[in-house]
């Protein structure tokens, strides 16, 4: 179980610095050893908070993955070595480290995944010891499969949850065959699978769940996994009923991902220490029984598949 830190930078409403540090600390104390961030989260704020925390906690054994590319114009011409160096150096400064553990291309234009020059440039960053390894964050399964075929790709980050199951078909088997890590993001479908929202729920104006429901700011699939909110709330109510009496819908959703063959890390976000601890606890939960897995698959087929399966 990892920790996603988009919410500590921006786009999920305001998070105070002391609260962000408390979330990081609670996650580490609960056994989390993987943080995922990006240079665009709060224009570097998320990276800076992580850097500050790890400087104050040198005993914390945490691998930090960041992302680059979304601060530039989203055209293939932006993805060149000089920019990679500048972006990596900025993240190194933000995180307070000489070598970045893992850098991921942050959902670039689709053609970037097929560019020999792009991956040669990433290999150069490794040779220059700016980064230890590189991966990609993708929107579609097709993009993931293209990246997995590259010999230098260490990881693929993709949306995977009970409302976005398509990666199970080809991406996870291909990654396992190639020895590529799979990082599952948006594991709770932007909170839908936690079962706390109703059709009357209102999010803050600066929360992407308000302003990106139809892909106005970035890919629609990043918000509620691409499911329209009304459908998502109704489907989430059905999902919540599948949680065991001693568990929660959120832990059930995380457990579903954890037990999928080929998943390396799941990166739910958390806005409070309590959420961070609860998410981490899912790693120790027992596997979901076959009848629950079958019910989740049926729910997806009935309520969600037609909205998302063909798109991503």
N, C-alpha and C positions, 0 to 999 in steps of 0.2 A: 504494500500500500504506500503510495506516494502522496504528495500534496501539490495541487495546482494553485498557483498564486496570482492568477489574473485578477481576482477580486481584491487583492491587496494593493493593486496599482490603480485600477480605474474600471469603469463600465459596469459596476455592480452597486453603485451608490458610494457614499463616503465611508472610508475606513481610517480611523485615526492611527497615527504611527505606533503609539504604545499598544493599541489593540492588535495591530498587525504583528508586532514582535511577540505578543502573547500567544498568537495563533501558531507562529513558527515554533515557539518553545514548547507549547503543548503537543504539537505533532511529534517533535523529536523525543520528548519524554514518553510518548506513547509508542515509540519504536519506528517511526518513519525515518527513512534514510535517503529519500529522493525528493527533491524540490524541482518543480517545473515552472519556469518563468519565461519572459520575453522582453526584448529591448523596448517594445512598444507599450507594455503595460504601465500606464501612467507615465509614458515617455521616459522610462528608466527607473521610476520610483520603486517598482516591485524588486528589480535587481538590487537597487541601493539598500532597500530594507533587508534583503537576504544577506548582502555583503556585510552590513552593520551587525546583523545578528550573529553570523558565523565568526566575525572578528571577536565578538564578545564571548562566543562559545567555541573556542578552538578545539574542545573535546568532542564536539558534535561530528559524528561520522556521516556526513551528508554529501551525496553526489548531486550537483546542480546542473540541470539542463536548461539552457536558454534558447531563444530563437532570434532570428534576424531576417530582415527584408521588408517588413511591413511599414517601416518609416520612410521608405522610398516610393517613387512612382511604381505602380504595379505593371511594369512592362519588362519583357525579357532583357532589355538592354541594361537594366539596373543591376543585374546579377553577374557582376564581373569582379575580378580579383581585387582591384583597388578598393571597391566598395566593401567587399568581404573583409579586407584588412581593417578598414576604418570602422566598420560595424563591430567586428570582434574586439578591436582595441577599446571601443567605447564600453562594451559589456565587461571587458576585463577590468576597466577602471571602476565601473559601477559595482561590480562584485568583489573588487579588491583582491584579485587573483592574477597570477602571471599566465596560467594556462586554464582555459575554460574546459570543464569536464566533457561537456557535450553541447554542440551547437546544431540547431535544427533550422533548415530553411522553413520560413513561416508561411506556409500555404501560398507559394509563389504561383505565377501564371503556369498553366499546364505544360507549356512547351519547355519550361525550365528543366523539368525532370528528364527530358530526352537530350539535353545538351552535354556533350563531352567536355566542352570548355568549362561549364559550371562545376562539374565534378573534378576536373583537373585543378580548378582553383581551390576547391575544398581540400583536396589532397595537399596542395601547397600550404594551406593554413596548418595542417597537421605537421608537415615537414618543418615549418617555421616555429613549431611548438607554441603557436598561439592557441590552438585547440588540441584536445586529446583525441576527439572523435567527432564525427558528424552524422546527422540523420536528417529526416524530413518530417514536417507536419503537413498532412494532406487533407483535402476535402473529399476526394473520391477514392473508391477502391481501385479504379484504373490507374490513378496517379500512384497509389501505394505499390501496386504490382510493378510499375515501371521503375520506381526507386529501389525496390527490393532486388531487382535484377542487376543493380550496380554493385560491383564487388566491394566498394569502400563504405557502403551504407551500413551504419551500426544500428540504426533504429528507425522505426516508422511510428509516428503518432497519428492516430485516427480516432474519429468519433465512434465509440462502441458502447452501446447500452441496450436495455431491453426494448427500447423504441428505435434502435438502429442496429439491426442484426446482420446486415449484408456482409460485413467483413468476415463473418464466420465461414462463408462459403469458399472463398479463395485466398483472401489476404492472410489470415492466420496460418493456414497450412503452408503457403509459400514462404512466409517469414520463418516459420519453424524449420523448413527444409534448408533455407539459406543461412540460418543462424542469426537472423536479424531480430532485434528486440521489438516488441509491440507495446507502445504506450497508449493506453485507452483514456481518451479525454471525453469531457462532457458526460461523465458516467451516470449522472442523475438527471440528464435531459434538462439542464438549467434549473434544477430543483423540482421539476414535475414529479419525478419518481420518488421524492421524499413524501409525497402525499399531503402536503400542507396547503396547497392552493385551491381556491374555488374560482368560479367564473367571475366573482366580484373582486378578486385580488387585484390591487393596484400597486405597481412598482414605481420607484423613483424616476423622475424625468431623465436622470443621467445613468439609468440602468438599461443595459442593452435589451433587456426583456420588455422594455417599453418602446425603444426607438428602432429596433432591428427585427421586428416580428416578420417582416416581409422582405428582409435582405436590403433594407435601405442603406445601411452603413458598411456591411461586410456580408459574407456568405450567409444566407438564411439558415443553413443547416447548423450554424453555431448557436442559434437561439431556439431553445426547446427542441433541439435535434431536427428542426425543420417541420415539426408537427404543428398544425394550427392550435392556438391556445385552448379553444373550446373542446376540441377533440382530445387534446392532451390531458386536460383536467378530468374528463370522463374516463379515459383509459387509465389514468393514474389512480382513480378511485377503485377500479377493478384490480389493478396491480396491488394496491395497499391491502386488499382483502386476502392476498396470498401470503403475506408476511406471517411468520410463526408468532405465537403469543409472546414468546420471550425475545422477539426481535423487533425491528422496525422496517417500514418500507424502504428507507434509505439503505440500511444494512443489507436487506434482501437484494436490492438492486446492485450494490457493490459486490456482494457474494456471487451473484450471477456472473459478473464479469470475471472475477478472480478465478473461478473454476473453469473458464473456457481455455482449452488447450492452446498454448502459444502466447498467452498474455503474460507480459513481463512485469508491468506496473500499471496500476490504476491511479488516476490523479484527480480525485475530487477536490474541489475548493472548500474552504471553510472561512467563515467570517467571525467565528468566536472560538475560544479554546474548547468549549464544550462540543462544538461540531467537529473540531479536529480530532478530539479523543474518540468520539462516537464513530467517525469514519474509520479511524485506525483499528478499532475493535472488530470491524467486519473481517479483517484478515484472519482472525482466529475463530470465526464462526464455523459451524459444521457445514459441509456441502449441502446444497439444496437437493431435496429428494426428486426422483424422476417425475412424480406427478406434478410437482410445482414447475419444473422445467417445461413439461408439456403444456401446462396452463399458460405460462408466459409466452411460449411459441404460438399458442392459439390466440391469445390476446393480440399479439403483434399482427398476425395474419388477418384478424377480423377488423381491427380498429386503426392500424397504423400503416401497414405495408403499402397501400395504394398511394399514400402521400409521399413516402420517402424512398422506397426501395429502388425505383427506377432512376432517381436523381443522383444519388451519391454512392 
